[in-house]
Amino acid sequence: MVDLVTLPAMPMNWNVMKQLPVQGLDGNVTNRYVPGQIIDWLDCDGPTGLFRWTVRFQNGHEAQFELDEIAELLESSANLGLNITGKTF
């Protein structure tokens, strides 16, 4: 895994998959794996000085992930077989 602290732009436009709750037409909520893409990162102020990366999912949902969370998301996505660095969208 690349050093995301020293190279925070490295995962820009990388692909991820996350299990998200999705409401179906019948009103029932189910969990689906939804693809997303890392679209930006933020410098976080405070004692930790860590970054947060924003992921935009194909269902329109956006979420921010801290260093350990984005690393885990990238690893789990790759383990599912997703090409995390290639063009998917």
N, C-alpha and C positions, 0 to 999 in steps of 0.2 A: 504494500500500500504506500502510495506517495506520502510525503510529509506535508500534510495539509496546513500545518502551521506556517511553514516557510514558503509554501507555494499555494496560497489560498485560491488562486485563479485556476489551478490545474483541473479541477473537476467541472469547470463551466461547461454546460451543455451535455454533461454525462447523464446517462439514463438510470433510473431507479424504478423499483416496484414496491408498492406498499399495500398492505391489506387495509382497506378503508370501508367503513359502513356506507352502503348505498341503498337508497330507498327505491324500491321497485314501483311499477305502475299500480300494483295492487296495494301499495302502502306499507308493505312489509319491508323491514330493513334486513339486508343480508350483507355479508362481508365479501368483498371482491378484491382481487389484486388489480390495482390501478397503476398504469405506467405514468411516470413523471420525469421531469428534466430539471436539473439544477440550473437556476436562472441568474442568481447573484449571490453575493455574500456581504455580510455586514461586519465591520470592526466593532466589537463590543467593548464598551467602557466598563470599568470596574476592576476589582482586584484580580480576576482571572485573566482578563485581557484576551479572551478567546473569541473566535469568530463564530458567526452563525451563517449557514447557507440556506437559501430559500429554494424550495422545490415547488414547481407548478405541475400539478397532476392533470391528466387529460380530462378529468371530470370538472375542471375549473377550480378545484380546491388548491390553496397554497398553504404551505407550512414551513416553519423555520426549524432547523436542526443544528444543535451544537456539535462540536468536534466528534465526540464519542458516538453520538446518534447518527451523524452522516456517514461515519466510517462503518458503523454496523449496518446501516441501510444499504450502502454500496456493497458490502460483503454478502449480505443476504440476497441481494438482487443478483449478484454474480453467481451465487450458489443455486439460484433458481434457473440459471441458464441464460439470463439476460446479458446481452452485449452492452456493458455499461459505458464503454468509451466510443462505441460506433454510432452511426446514424440510425435512429429508430423512428423519429418523427418527421 
